[in-house]
Amino acid sequence: MNDVKTRYPDHFALAELPYFEVRDGRLVLADPEFGPAIDVHTHLALSYVRRSPVDLLREHRRTRHYLDLERPLDLEVYINKNFSEPDLKAMKRDLTLKSMLGSGLRVTHTAPDLAREMGELNVSHSVLLPIDFPILSHNADVYLDLVAQRDDMISFASVHPAARGVADKLAAQKAKGARGVKVHPAVQQIAPNHPKAMALYRIAGELGLPVLWHCGPVGIEPKRGRRLSQLPLYAPAVAENPQTTFILGHSGALQMEQALALAIEHDNVYMEVSCQSLTNVRRILVEAPPDRIMMGSDWPFYHQAPVMAKVLIASEGQPELRRRVMWENAARLLGISG
């Protein structure tokens, strides 16, 4: 599908593609044969200071994604380019002050709301990615307690590299069921090559936990976060920790080519394609090792359909590659059966 349409007046217009349709006002997969999929990059409402002020078990009639489904959608840009200025301001308020108050859009970023979307798109499993600070945050424990009651979601660990007792905390979270470790240099305000981060990667490797980074600048983060997300800062960690598996979240974001080179050079590197443009997803599927590419959406920032559309388009006529990217690679790495 080289001549596929890439600009849509809203997300529901993705139903013009053969993969989706609109039923009862909701965007759904047209045929189960286009799945199943594993979404390796999702979050529920992240909370700080107060322990989970949002009821993560409550279902809502409508999920309020940060990029609203009624907004125009261009598949041929990095996805955050679809935000309007008011959207960006609302999102930043929601991610800061309202993360402590438990109000705003985030009240709909719950497990049942994610599960409903998964069911509509034949996503068999979603990976929850907590992000914690050294103090005043408990997102990993909250997520791990939640997924213990579910068979459609798994959670990664999150221990800030500067926290006390990193090894003990990671081991404890693994014992609770964590399948990997989330590290977000821009949010956690620590460079990916910082000595304390390097120590965390070594411990993760010893525990058999892959590390999923937020990888690369996205253009809308604060300047310091942008500096901390530059691709050259990730390379030393990959080279010096060959026993640790690294997943490049967003495939390097706006520095995709450098991330692709890293994945080609090192066999302990996976690429996760959330947010990338259709052109970049096509290139990743052609050039990256096919057994080390995975699909992610960055829900609830975005609906799961846009990234699924890009992977389906880019893998048209290649059923084996499609199956690997959408399901098999993640299932193998994370021990998901089904």
C-alpha positions, 0 to 999 in steps of 0.5 A: 500500500505505497499510495495509501492516504495518510491525512484524515479529518479525525481518527474515525476516518481511519475506517477508510482503511480496510483494517478498521470500521466504526461501530456504535460510534467507536473505532474498532478492528474490522476483522480479527485476522488483523490481530492479535497484537501486544502493545508494549508501551502503555500507561495508566494514570500516573500519580505523584505525592498521593498514592493513586488518587485516580480510581484505576478500576473505574470504567468511563463511557469515553476515554479522554486521550491526550490527542482527542479522537476528533482531532485531525490525524496525519500518519506521516508525521511524528504523532505529537505534531498532531497536537494543537497548542490548546491540546499541549497546554491541557496535557501539560497541566494534566501531567503536572498539577493534576497528577497530584490532585487526581483530576482532569483527563487522567481520571479516564486513564484506567484499566477498564478503559484501556481494556475496552479499547484493547478488546475493540482492536484485538490487542491481547496484552498491554504492557503498563509502564510506571515512572517513579521518582526516588520519593513520593511516588508508588506507580510501580507498586500500584500497577503491579498490584493491579495486574496481579488480578488481570490476564490481559495486562502486565507491568514493568518495574520502575526504580529511580536510579538515584533511589536507595536500595535499587537492587533490593527494590528491583528484585522485590518488584520482579517478585511481584511480577514485573517483566522489565524496567521502565526508565524515562531520562526526561521525566526522571531527570537523569541522563541514560549514561549516568553512573547510577543509571548504568548500575541499574542496567547491570542489575536489571540484566542480572535479574533478566529484566529488559529495560524499556527506555523513553528514547530520543527527544520528542520536541515538546518536552522541557529543554533539560529533558530534551538534552537528557534524551539525545541518542548519543547518551544511550549508546554507552549503556548498550555497549557496556551492558551486553547482558541487558536487553534494551528496548528503544521506546519510540524508536529514538523519537525524532532521532530515529536514524541513530536509534536504527543504527544502534539496533542494527549494530547491537543484538541486545537492542529492540525497537518499539515503534510508537509515535513514529511516522508511517515512512519511518515505520516502513523503514524500520520494518525493512532495515531493523532486525525483524525479530527485534521490532515491537508495536507500542501506542503510548496510550493514553496519550494516543489511541491504539489505532494509529500505530496499528494502522502504520504497522498494518500498512507497512507490513502489507503482503508480509504476514510473517513480518506482521505477526512478528512485529505485532505479537511474536517478538513481544510475546517471546521477550516478555514470556507472554503465552497464548 
